Amino acid sequence: MRPFLHRELPFKVKIRQLTRRNRSINMEERINELSKYMKGWRGYFGYCETSSIFKELDRWIRRRLRCIHWKQWKTFKKRRKELIKLGIKEKDAVWAAMSSRGPWMLSHIPQVRRALSIKYFKEAGLPTLAPV
């Protein structure tokens, strides 16, 4: 755990624990654990009127999950193949897979965001915090 310079939300601390990239569990189990925690948290805090904060937290969680995917797809070949399988053009997939940037930066580029979209995570069973 990294030292805190300021007090962080206990929610974010718990999500960081559940989404550490070095945890060796598959994505399905990880999303299942996240889902349980997020549903409970949303049930308790879901009636407040701060939907913008919920949307930001949703974006942040999805970005962390994209990082995990990127880290699991270790090689250029695997990254390219997975991006193409998720509907990205080959040229764009090659460009993204060849990038030397780290997982956090690459989790925010358009190719990865389109491949691992809100719809993708919704189908995988990840709930949203923001009211629908």
Buried (B, 14 or more C-beta within 10 A) or exposed (E): EEEEEEEEEEBEEBBEEBBEBEEEEEBEEBBBBBBEBBEEBBEEEEEEEEEEBBBEBBEEBBBBBBBBBBBBBEEEEEBBBBBBEBEBEEEBBBBBBEBEEEBEEBBEBEBBBBBBBEEBBEEBEBBBBBEE
